Amino acid sequence: MTSLISYFQKRPSGWTLFFITLAALPLHLSITAVLNASYAASKFPVPYFVQQTSFDPEKMRGWYAFMAQEGTLGRYITTQHIDFLFMLSVLVLHVSVLLWISRWFAVNTKARTVMIVCALLSVLAPVADALENGVTYVMLADISNFHDYLAYLSNSLSVLKFAMFVFAYAAIIMGALAACLRVRLLPARPGT
């Protein structure tokens, strides 16, 4: 981790990160729209955040059975595939934004280092999402007889994912505010 922090102190440049972020945002929004449309087409009977935080294996079996009866379980599996594109877009967007904000602070300062660490930690959101999907695929292989612990594991990974989303957004807001307040509140150094 130390070598990554050292690397990201100076690379990539602020402009490179700005342009990556500029490209990543519309891509992320587009993939999110496709993912949401696919989820809706699967006719999953509850909103995804309800399903992903239910911690109820029987409800999960019932929801999967409902889609099987509706003939939309295949669409739900396709949605899981699309979710990997969403994860990739989240990874690029969160890391690029947080590293770009780190450039608003001087090299090797505590503030820049904190933002770099936040960027690296933000990777946990898409990683948890990928692991959650892996567990979901196992449950989908036998929708009526999967082990209860798989639902608990899947939902635990979902909660971690959501927590890391909140962490990333809070880090973005706090980092940007800290940079703006620092610029406005600190007087210019003589001779600069």
Backbone bond lengths (Angstrom), bond angles and torsions (degrees), N, CA, C in turn:
res aa  C-N    CA-C-N  psi(-1)  N-CA   C-N-CA  omega(-1)  CA-C   N-CA-C  phi
1 M - - - 1.465 - - 1.520 110.31 -
2 T 1.332 116.44 -37.84 1.465 120.50 -179.43 1.513 110.85 -61.06
3 S 1.333 117.24 -40.22 1.463 119.62 -179.83 1.527 111.09 -67.98
4 L 1.334 117.39 -35.02 1.465 119.81 175.78 1.527 110.97 -65.85
5 I 1.317 116.01 -42.09 1.466 119.61 178.68 1.524 109.68 -62.01
6 S 1.315 116.77 -43.59 1.470 120.54 178.30 1.520 110.89 -61.66
7 Y 1.320 115.96 -44.58 1.471 119.96 -179.93 1.524 110.94 -59.95
8 F 1.345 116.47 -47.37 1.459 120.59 -175.47 1.533 113.54 -76.43
9 Q 1.322 118.43 -4.29 1.470 119.43 174.60 1.529 110.67 -61.34
10 K 1.341 117.25 -34.82 1.466 119.80 -175.22 1.523 114.06 -124.78
11 R 1.306 117.75 -16.80 1.459 120.88 -176.54 1.521 110.01 -124.22
12 P 1.309 119.04 149.33 1.461 127.35 -17.60 1.522 110.99 -69.41
13 S 1.302 116.69 174.77 1.467 120.65 -177.11 1.528 110.62 -68.83
14 G 1.313 115.00 161.39 1.462 120.62 177.76 1.528 111.92 -59.28
15 W 1.324 116.87 -40.21 1.460 120.12 179.79 1.521 111.07 -66.80
16 T 1.324 116.93 -41.30 1.469 120.06 177.19 1.525 110.04 -59.51
17 L 1.326 116.70 -45.80 1.467 120.65 179.66 1.521 111.57 -64.47
18 F 1.323 116.89 -37.29 1.460 121.15 177.52 1.530 110.34 -60.67
19 F 1.338 116.46 -47.18 1.460 119.70 -178.27 1.530 112.45 -71.01
20 I 1.326 117.55 -32.79 1.470 120.06 174.22 1.524 109.50 -63.78
21 T 1.318 116.27 -44.87 1.468 121.05 178.61 1.522 110.83 -62.13
22 L 1.327 115.68 -43.51 1.467 121.04 -179.85 1.530 111.19 -60.52
23 A 1.327 117.38 -37.87 1.463 121.37 177.89 1.523 111.49 -78.54
24 A 1.339 117.11 -35.51 1.459 121.22 -174.87 1.527 112.63 -70.43
25 L 1.319 117.73 -34.17 1.469 120.14 -175.89 1.529 112.74 -62.41
26 P 1.343 120.25 -54.06 1.472 117.40 179.56 1.533 112.61 -65.29
27 L 1.332 116.89 -32.60 1.460 119.94 176.96 1.531 109.98 -63.03
28 H 1.331 116.41 -45.76 1.469 121.35 178.11 1.529 110.95 -60.53
29 L 1.315 116.97 -44.62 1.467 120.40 -179.42 1.527 111.22 -64.25
30 S 1.332 116.69 -38.74 1.469 120.57 178.49 1.521 111.04 -65.34
31 I 1.319 116.54 -46.56 1.467 120.49 -179.96 1.528 110.35 -64.19
32 T 1.329 116.65 -38.48 1.466 120.66 177.72 1.529 110.66 -61.01
33 A 1.339 116.62 -41.98 1.468 120.37 179.15 1.530 110.84 -63.59
34 V 1.333 116.76 -42.79 1.471 120.71 178.35 1.531 110.25 -63.91
35 L 1.334 116.51 -43.60 1.463 120.98 179.73 1.528 111.03 -61.78
36 N 1.324 116.86 -46.60 1.467 120.39 179.99 1.525 111.85 -62.78
37 A 1.341 116.58 -39.58 1.470 120.17 178.82 1.527 110.60 -65.67
38 S 1.323 116.54 -39.70 1.464 120.36 179.31 1.525 110.54 -66.52
39 Y 1.330 116.56 -40.47 1.467 120.70 178.43 1.534 109.86 -62.50
40 A 1.329 115.99 -43.27 1.465 119.68 178.92 1.527 110.53 -64.04
41 A 1.336 117.35 -39.52 1.470 121.10 -179.94 1.525 112.06 -67.20
42 S 1.352 116.04 -24.41 1.472 118.99 178.58 1.529 111.46 -72.92
43 K 1.325 116.38 -12.05 1.469 122.48 -178.91 1.529 112.17 59.21
44 F 1.338 115.75 31.97 1.461 117.43 175.35 1.525 106.58 -58.01
45 P 1.324 118.45 130.00 1.466 120.37 -167.84 1.529 116.31 -73.65
46 V 1.329 118.66 -7.51 1.467 120.73 177.78 1.534 108.18 -135.30
47 P 1.338 117.52 158.75 1.466 119.39 175.08 1.535 110.64 -58.73
48 Y 1.334 115.76 149.76 1.472 119.66 -174.49 1.522 113.22 -58.01
49 F 1.336 118.01 -36.41 1.464 119.45 -178.40 1.535 111.55 -69.07
50 V 1.331 116.92 -27.44 1.468 120.23 175.22 1.528 109.14 -70.14
51 Q 1.326 115.40 -47.11 1.461 120.13 -179.98 1.529 110.46 -62.11
52 Q 1.328 116.97 -41.43 1.461 120.79 -173.47 1.532 113.51 -79.89
53 T 1.308 116.97 -4.34 1.470 119.62 177.79 1.533 111.88 -129.13
54 S 1.320 117.45 18.05 1.470 120.19 -175.39 1.528 112.94 -75.39
55 F 1.336 117.75 -32.94 1.465 121.87 -175.57 1.530 111.02 50.42
56 D 1.347 115.60 39.55 1.457 121.01 -178.23 1.533 109.83 -135.08
57 P 1.336 117.59 97.63 1.463 120.67 -178.15 1.531 113.56 -57.56
58 E 1.331 117.74 -37.57 1.468 120.07 -178.98 1.525 111.27 -65.93
59 K 1.317 116.33 -40.99 1.470 118.88 176.79 1.525 110.11 -63.09
60 M 1.340 116.84 -42.23 1.462 120.93 179.28 1.529 109.76 -58.49
61 R 1.325 117.23 -46.94 1.470 120.78 179.08 1.532 110.50 -59.82
62 G 1.331 115.52 -41.37 1.467 119.98 179.10 1.521 112.14 -64.40
63 W 1.318 116.84 -41.49 1.468 120.20 179.41 1.525 110.73 -66.19
64 Y 1.325 116.86 -42.09 1.461 120.18 177.59 1.529 110.53 -64.31
65 A 1.348 116.76 -41.03 1.464 121.09 178.74 1.531 110.60 -62.84
66 F 1.313 116.86 -38.54 1.466 121.22 178.35 1.527 110.17 -60.34
67 M 1.346 116.70 -46.28 1.469 119.26 179.39 1.527 110.91 -66.09
68 A 1.309 117.60 -37.38 1.463 120.67 177.46 1.532 110.32 -61.12
69 Q 1.330 116.83 -42.26 1.474 121.40 178.20 1.522 111.32 -66.16
70 E 1.343 115.88 -36.66 1.465 120.83 179.59 1.531 112.47 -76.95
71 G 1.330 116.09 -12.68 1.462 120.20 -177.78 1.521 113.48 77.68
72 T 1.347 116.47 22.31 1.469 119.82 -176.53 1.529 112.71 -114.47
73 L 1.311 117.68 9.56 1.469 120.07 -179.89 1.529 110.82 -62.29
74 G 1.318 116.81 -36.17 1.474 120.73 176.52 1.520 111.50 -61.70
75 R 1.321 116.43 -37.92 1.475 120.55 178.13 1.529 109.72 -66.13
76 Y 1.327 116.21 -37.16 1.466 119.47 178.51 1.526 110.47 -66.01
77 I 1.326 116.84 -38.30 1.469 119.72 176.84 1.527 109.93 -64.89
78 T 1.326 117.44 -40.31 1.466 121.04 175.04 1.526 110.51 -60.49
79 T 1.316 116.69 -38.79 1.468 121.35 177.57 1.527 110.35 -60.36
80 Q 1.324 116.46 -38.84 1.468 120.00 177.50 1.526 110.21 -63.11
81 H 1.328 117.70 -37.60 1.468 121.16 177.56 1.535 110.09 -65.38
82 I 1.334 116.24 -45.89 1.473 121.06 -179.76 1.525 110.04 -61.18
83 D 1.322 116.16 -32.44 1.466 121.14 -178.70 1.529 111.37 -58.19
84 F 1.331 118.22 -28.90 1.461 119.84 178.53 1.532 111.34 -66.68
85 L 1.324 117.74 -33.43 1.470 120.47 174.20 1.526 109.96 -67.06
86 F 1.341 115.51 -39.97 1.465 120.18 176.27 1.529 110.32 -59.47
87 M 1.340 116.30 -45.39 1.471 120.48 179.79 1.524 110.98 -59.12
88 L 1.317 116.16 -43.88 1.463 120.41 179.48 1.524 110.86 -62.81
89 S 1.333 116.70 -41.28 1.465 119.95 179.06 1.524 111.35 -66.17
90 V 1.333 116.82 -37.07 1.473 121.06 176.52 1.524 109.95 -64.11
91 L 1.316 115.97 -45.69 1.464 121.01 179.89 1.525 110.64 -56.09
92 V 1.315 116.77 -52.38 1.470 120.96 -177.92 1.520 110.79 -64.41
93 L 1.325 116.91 -44.73 1.465 120.24 -176.81 1.526 111.96 -65.62
94 H 1.314 117.76 -51.60 1.461 120.13 -177.68 1.529 111.76 -61.96
95 V 1.314 116.24 -46.90 1.468 119.24 -177.91 1.521 110.58 -65.17
96 S 1.330 117.66 -44.25 1.466 119.18 -178.07 1.531 111.87 -66.04
97 V 1.327 117.42 -41.62 1.477 119.85 179.39 1.534 110.23 -64.00
98 L 1.313 116.83 -47.56 1.467 119.66 -177.41 1.525 111.83 -66.42
99 L 1.319 117.17 -39.02 1.475 118.87 176.41 1.524 110.66 -68.49
100 W 1.331 116.82 -37.51 1.466 119.50 177.57 1.532 110.34 -62.22
101 I 1.323 117.06 -43.89 1.466 119.53 177.30 1.526 110.46 -63.61
102 S 1.327 117.62 -33.59 1.478 119.34 177.80 1.517 111.30 -60.10
103 R 1.338 116.70 -27.60 1.469 120.87 -179.44 1.527 112.18 -71.83
104 W 1.298 116.57 -11.95 1.458 120.63 177.81 1.528 111.42 -76.97
105 F 1.325 115.70 -7.08 1.467 121.98 178.15 1.529 108.56 -114.71
106 A 1.313 116.25 156.16 1.466 120.62 -178.29 1.529 111.37 -66.16
107 V 1.325 114.92 152.88 1.466 122.24 179.16 1.525 110.15 -58.82
108 N 1.325 115.72 139.08 1.468 124.74 176.86 1.524 115.07 62.46
109 T 1.340 116.62 18.92 1.462 118.93 173.90 1.525 108.07 -87.92
110 K 1.316 114.78 162.06 1.464 119.82 179.05 1.522 110.58 -60.41
111 A 1.326 117.19 -39.67 1.468 121.31 -177.96 1.530 110.72 -63.12
112 R 1.331 117.15 -44.81 1.464 119.29 179.30 1.531 110.15 -64.53
113 T 1.313 116.13 -42.37 1.466 120.33 -179.50 1.523 111.03 -62.62
114 V 1.324 117.06 -41.93 1.474 120.67 178.88 1.528 110.13 -61.42
115 M 1.322 117.51 -43.05 1.466 119.95 -179.62 1.527 111.18 -67.22
116 I 1.319 117.63 -35.24 1.469 120.70 176.94 1.528 109.82 -65.87
117 V 1.318 116.65 -43.42 1.469 120.39 177.64 1.532 109.83 -61.77
118 C 1.320 116.85 -41.09 1.475 120.15 177.21 1.531 110.56 -61.32
119 A 1.324 117.13 -40.87 1.467 120.86 177.99 1.522 110.60 -60.94
120 L 1.326 116.05 -44.50 1.465 119.88 -179.51 1.529 111.33 -67.02
121 L 1.329 117.28 -39.59 1.469 120.50 178.76 1.529 112.13 -68.89
122 S 1.331 116.62 -28.59 1.469 119.62 -179.12 1.524 111.90 -63.21
123 V 1.312 117.03 -18.69 1.467 122.07 177.60 1.530 110.55 -62.77
124 L 1.320 117.15 -23.01 1.466 120.06 -179.35 1.530 112.86 -62.63
125 A 1.328 118.05 -27.48 1.469 119.66 179.80 1.524 111.38 -64.05
126 P 1.339 119.82 -55.47 1.464 117.42 178.73 1.532 113.59 -68.48
127 V 1.323 117.87 -28.91 1.470 119.77 176.77 1.531 109.84 -64.99
128 A 1.329 117.20 -46.02 1.470 120.81 177.68 1.525 110.38 -62.17
129 D 1.332 116.93 -38.66 1.458 121.20 178.25 1.528 110.90 -63.03
130 A 1.323 116.83 -42.66 1.465 120.81 178.95 1.529 111.31 -63.94
131 L 1.325 115.93 -43.06 1.466 119.67 177.96 1.530 110.89 -64.37
132 E 1.310 115.79 -40.29 1.471 120.30 177.19 1.526 110.13 -59.99
133 N 1.339 117.05 -44.07 1.462 119.62 178.00 1.521 111.65 -62.12
134 G 1.326 116.48 -38.67 1.458 119.70 177.58 1.512 111.69 -58.93
135 V 1.320 116.37 -43.79 1.470 120.77 178.06 1.532 110.02 -66.24
136 T 1.323 116.50 -38.82 1.469 120.76 179.11 1.523 111.00 -61.50
137 Y 1.331 116.85 -41.20 1.469 119.44 178.18 1.534 110.74 -59.25
138 V 1.321 116.55 -39.02 1.468 120.27 178.78 1.534 109.44 -64.54
139 M 1.332 117.30 -42.73 1.469 119.99 178.97 1.527 111.18 -65.34
140 L 1.347 115.96 -38.28 1.456 119.64 -178.52 1.530 112.64 -69.49
141 A 1.325 117.12 -18.95 1.465 120.43 178.15 1.529 111.30 -68.47
142 D 1.332 116.05 -23.89 1.475 120.46 178.51 1.530 107.31 -149.08
143 I 1.325 115.37 79.59 1.467 120.33 -168.58 1.521 114.92 -63.52
144 S 1.297 118.25 -20.17 1.468 118.68 -177.65 1.523 113.65 -104.53
145 N 1.337 117.21 -12.85 1.465 118.80 -174.66 1.531 114.32 -128.44
146 F 1.327 118.10 16.71 1.470 117.48 179.12 1.525 110.15 -66.62
147 H 1.311 116.28 152.92 1.469 121.36 -179.66 1.532 110.22 -68.25
148 D 1.323 115.51 141.76 1.464 121.27 -179.09 1.529 112.23 -54.83
149 Y 1.332 116.77 -39.40 1.470 119.34 -176.04 1.527 111.95 -59.71
150 L 1.348 117.46 -25.54 1.472 119.69 178.90 1.522 110.88 -65.43
151 A 1.322 117.48 -39.09 1.470 120.56 177.34 1.522 110.25 -65.68
152 Y 1.331 116.30 -41.44 1.470 119.34 179.07 1.531 110.83 -65.30
153 L 1.319 116.36 -40.49 1.465 120.62 178.76 1.517 110.59 -65.85
154 S 1.326 116.65 -46.09 1.463 121.26 178.63 1.526 111.27 -58.24
155 N 1.319 116.52 -47.59 1.464 120.20 -179.47 1.523 112.34 -67.87
156 S 1.326 117.85 -34.81 1.468 120.69 176.61 1.526 110.55 -63.48
157 L 1.317 116.44 -41.73 1.467 120.39 177.54 1.532 110.50 -65.71
158 S 1.328 116.24 -36.11 1.473 120.16 176.56 1.519 111.40 -63.05
159 V 1.322 116.37 -43.84 1.469 120.25 179.47 1.525 110.16 -62.69
160 L 1.332 116.87 -42.13 1.470 120.47 175.92 1.521 110.18 -60.36
161 K 1.323 116.83 -44.43 1.468 121.51 178.18 1.528 110.71 -57.26
162 F 1.336 116.47 -50.70 1.467 119.72 -179.03 1.528 111.15 -62.46
163 A 1.321 116.97 -40.00 1.470 120.44 178.16 1.522 110.90 -61.65
164 M 1.324 116.98 -40.26 1.465 120.28 -179.60 1.529 111.68 -72.74
165 F 1.331 117.28 -29.04 1.465 119.61 172.01 1.530 109.42 -62.80
166 V 1.326 115.92 -48.02 1.466 120.04 179.12 1.526 110.14 -60.62
167 F 1.332 116.51 -43.39 1.462 121.13 177.43 1.521 111.01 -56.91
168 A 1.325 117.36 -48.34 1.470 120.70 -177.77 1.523 111.11 -62.52
169 Y 1.338 117.20 -45.41 1.465 119.70 -179.21 1.530 111.28 -66.73
170 A 1.322 117.08 -38.76 1.471 120.20 176.80 1.526 110.49 -64.55
171 A 1.326 117.22 -40.81 1.469 121.04 178.78 1.519 110.68 -64.26
172 I 1.319 117.13 -39.68 1.469 120.66 177.97 1.522 110.15 -62.44
173 I 1.317 116.69 -48.53 1.468 120.90 -178.39 1.533 110.76 -65.03
174 M 1.330 116.80 -48.28 1.469 120.11 -177.94 1.532 111.47 -65.64
175 G 1.327 116.94 -40.43 1.461 120.44 178.63 1.517 111.58 -63.72
176 A 1.324 116.44 -45.09 1.465 120.11 179.13 1.528 111.07 -64.35
177 L 1.337 116.28 -42.65 1.470 119.50 177.97 1.530 111.55 -63.26
178 A 1.318 116.43 -44.26 1.466 120.34 179.37 1.517 110.81 -60.58
179 A 1.320 116.69 -41.58 1.471 119.84 179.37 1.524 110.87 -66.56
180 C 1.331 116.43 -42.58 1.471 119.77 -179.92 1.525 111.42 -66.69
181 L 1.323 117.78 -43.91 1.464 120.69 180.00 1.521 110.93 -65.86
182 R 1.302 116.72 -38.26 1.467 121.01 179.02 1.522 110.07 -61.88
183 V 1.314 115.73 -43.38 1.466 120.23 -179.83 1.525 110.56 -65.87
184 R 1.308 118.16 -41.14 1.452 121.60 -175.62 1.520 112.91 -79.44
185 L 1.328 117.51 -32.07 1.461 120.09 -172.57 1.529 113.99 -93.49
186 L 1.303 117.22 -25.36 1.460 118.54 -178.42 1.519 110.62 -91.40
187 P 1.340 117.04 129.29 1.465 118.72 178.40 1.533 110.21 -69.65
188 A 1.295 115.15 156.20 1.467 119.87 177.35 1.519 109.44 -67.59
189 R 1.328 115.15 145.70 1.462 119.47 176.62 1.511 109.60 -71.43
190 P 1.325 117.57 146.18 1.469 119.21 176.55 1.530 109.20 -58.32
191 G 1.313 115.30 136.72 1.452 119.73 176.53 1.513 113.85 83.60
192 T 1.363 117.91 6.18 1.473 118.02 178.40 1.504 111.26 -113.23
